[in-house]
Amino acid sequence: MERILSLSYNDLTLQLKTCLLYLSMYPEDYEVQMEDLVRRWIAERFVKVDGGKNLFDTGKGYFYELINRNMIQPTYINYDGQAMACRVHDMIRDLIISKALEENFITSSGHQTHSLVAQHKVRRLSIDYRGLENVKTVSSMVTAHVRTLGVFGCTGQVPPLSEFPALRMLALDRSEKLEIGYLKNITKLCLLRYLRIEGSCITELPEQIGDLQCLEMLDLHGTGIRELPTSIVQLLQLKLLLVDGAKLPHGIGNMQGIEELSCITVDDSTSINLLQELGGLTRMRILGLKLCMSAHKTSTRYVDKLVSSLGKLGSSQLERLSVKTDGRLIGIPFGSWSPPPRLLQELITSDLCLCQIPDWMASMASLTCLQIGVNRVTQETLLVLGGLPVLLSLTLNSSQNAEPKQRLVVSNNMFRCLKRFLLYCEVGLLTFEAGAMPKLKALEFQIVALEAKSACIAPDLGISNLCALSDLCLWIDCQGEKAEEGVHELESVIRIAASLLPNRPTPYFHRLY
């Protein structure tokens, strides 16, 4: 078996071999997130630009090629059929750990059969403290040349950062016990270009973080940081900044290299000038915002400046936009977004409330994922969105239910590529004509039982026409003393229709009284 696996390994290109060996940095049975892994490959300079693609898309290509060659196992499949995470099989892991040791590529600890080996020059070091009381220390190891340090589950045993002066990459994963004091010397790591901290006890960064002039990626997901130091705007090489609702300081317009920024809080303390600076970051590909504004801050001038900045980003490189709130419905005039964001692939604004679908949305030729909230879902809503040529996932929220007797129809010329449809508002009736949504796999919506019972056409709501369906969830409004008697019949008809489909989905029914 080892010989067979070695043949598969030797058949890989040099870049794929390097990327595969890097997975030995992670502990056994660890679920590795695709996006995080690709970022690390990029920071390690393993990814070479291929044709007109950017580095991230090229790195994703490496990831999927390793899956296609069965070198890694996909563990989470997204709505578009692509894997978003992976694991490494034990036999493959043993092979790559062996290869990594032979080439002095990675030195790892924490696995029951692989302890730290004192190499003359350790280049990449991985330590797993999770659930282990006695991980071997690095006191006997030369760490002056360590370029990458990955620590899983930081404890008091983790070596101080002062022992790693040559670090380019530092990842502190699942380190809930990590204390702020451990980071006091981090600003002395002048060569650092990738920093990931995952620890809820970390609530602030050193003010001198701006001294890390080589830093390109800063991932603070999983920390308690809510305010970023003012010096962070001095990180002119920074391309990626990930936080959990932290606020930006003034001067972000200096960070012209930023390509991904998420999830940033915009609240009452956010100035109009800062929103204007945001619009100047024209290399932005991915943006995530959390709006926590009070009623007086949602005034026309303030909101218009936010939409204006989003419009500037949309006319540049913006591919993914997520705008969420703290639970309050906020009206944003996206209808004035001009010119349309021509490269946008994902738009998530389900917490917002749009009066109607903007006219420009019909021209979104690249949009694959859409989550929006509207005042009311109508047949016109479905007609506009049904014409989007490459839409794969659609989630519709509504602040108001449809007219009690309104019936929405999905015809055979709508949503030709859609794979997931979630409708979170009550409609009188939703039916699917023959040939509708030919690629739909997941469906969830809500109807009124009385309206379904009175429908003389398609008593199964046309579920039998959804030939690719594999997941079905239906919320049934049973209010009305005559509705109860028809609920059982409605559920039975839908079950029969689903059982005759090729994938034979099991419907899940939820009754609302």
Buried (B, 14 or more C-beta within 10 A) or exposed (E): EEEEBEEEBEEBEEBBBBBBBBBBBBBBEBEBBBBBBBBBBBBBEBBEEBEEEBBBBBBBBBBBBBBEBEBBBBBEEBBBEBBBBBBBBEEBBBBBBBBBBEEBBBBBBBBEEBEBEEBEEBBBBBBBBBEBEEBBEBEEBEBEEBBBBBBBBBBEBBBEBEBBBBBBBBBBBBBEBBEEEBBBBBBBBEBBBBBBBBBEBBEBBBEBBBBBBBBBBBBBBBBBBEEBBBBBBBBEBBBBBBBBBBBBBEBBBBBEBBBBBBBBBBBEEBEEEBBBBBBBBEBBBBBBBBBBBEEEBBEEEBBBBBBBBBBBBBBBBBBBBBBBBEEEEBBBBBBEBEEBBBBBBBBBBBBBBBEBBBEBBBEBEBBBBBBBBBBBBBBEBBBBBBBBEBBBBBBBBBBEBBEEEBBBBBBBEBBBBBBBBBBBBBBBBBBBBEBBBBBBBBBBBBBBBBBBBEBEEBBBBBBBBBBBBBBBBBBBBBEEEEBEEBBEEBBEBBBEBBEEBEEEBEBEBEBEE
